[in-house]
Amino acid sequence: MTAYLSLYRSGELRDRVEAARSLLRNCRVCPRHCGVDRLNGELGKCRTPGEIMVSSHGPHFGEEAPLVGRNGSGTIFFTNCNLRCVFCQNYSISQLGEGDKVSKEELAYMMLSLQNKGCHNINLVSPTHVVPQILEALEMAVKSGLQLPLVYNSGGYDSIETLKLLDGIVDIYMPDMKYSDEKNAEKLSGVEDYPSINRAAVKEMHRQVGDLQINEDGIAQRGLLVRHLVLPHGLAGTREVVNFLVNEVSPDTYVNIMAQYHPCHKAFQFPSLSRRTSAGEFQEAVTLARQVGLCRLDEPHPLLLRL
């Protein structure tokens, strides 16, 4: 049974919705703690008021294998973001605001339509800044029969306060671990405290759901799946990331070492980001992960780096 069904039946989900919505009044939904009143249309760093915006939704077959299965992961791409990654590959959505306003009823309908299409999960992409609105829609969707596992697919800059509201609601957490160095985090994503906030968030996520559990059909049911994008010149700090995971989270953490970095958005303004990740850099990252004892790796073949 998916995590949120028991909370809905007990009435606890309604309490979580109210608690989450209260975070919007003097906004502290994410670690930026902008303090704006989003319920009255004020904008913080995420540039999102009380309304929610969605760029697209549908079955996605490019996610990790345990999420995709045969019928795809039911992705909903939320517009805007609480980070300012200069190399974001979805910058038209995250930075330029591509998308349309949707009501909570419309968002609930999207979730149900993805379930009706046979998707294995509801994959919430960039949900960090719109958790209260998502929970409102979720409550409506559950009332109408939603039963799929929820995937929280975030940039990894998440508030512990907000994550605790999601305890017992989210089935699968899939955060990025982007950096180990504060200076790189500030220069490339606009948040100096990313490493410390990110590590605390990942530990809380693992506390809630544990290691990734995959059923006999190869489909993820519950647990933590970490994404780590290998950047040129070691900017992502892979050694520190994998050491943290094996020593402070779990050696059985499922990690996707990602090789698909390529310069886009503002990356060409930074010489260190102006080329693709090399096959050697990618292989070094995989080797580091294996050397420290991480064995559940989901990474592409190095030949993909030549495409």
Secondary structure as UniProt FT lines:
FT   HELIX           3..10
FT   HELIX           12..22
FT   TURN            23..27
FT   TURN            31..32
FT   HELIX           38..40
FT   TURN            45..46
FT   STRAND          52..60
FT   HELIX           65..68
FT   TURN            69..71
FT   STRAND          73..78
FT   TURN            86..87
FT   TURN            89..90
FT   HELIX           91..94
FT   TURN            95..96
FT   STRAND          100..102
FT   HELIX           104..116
FT   TURN            117..118
FT   STRAND          122..125
FT   HELIX           128..130
FT   HELIX           131..143
FT   TURN            144..145
FT   STRAND          150..154
FT   HELIX           160..165
FT   TURN            166..169
FT   STRAND          172..176
FT   HELIX           182..189
FT   TURN            192..193
FT   HELIX           194..209
FT   STRAND          213..214
FT   TURN            216..217
FT   STRAND          220..229
FT   HELIX           232..234
FT   TURN            235..236
FT   HELIX           238..244
FT   HELIX           245..249
FT   TURN            251..252
FT   STRAND          254..258
FT   TURN            265..266
FT   HELIX           267..269
FT   HELIX           271..273
FT   HELIX           279..292
FT   HELIX           302..306
//
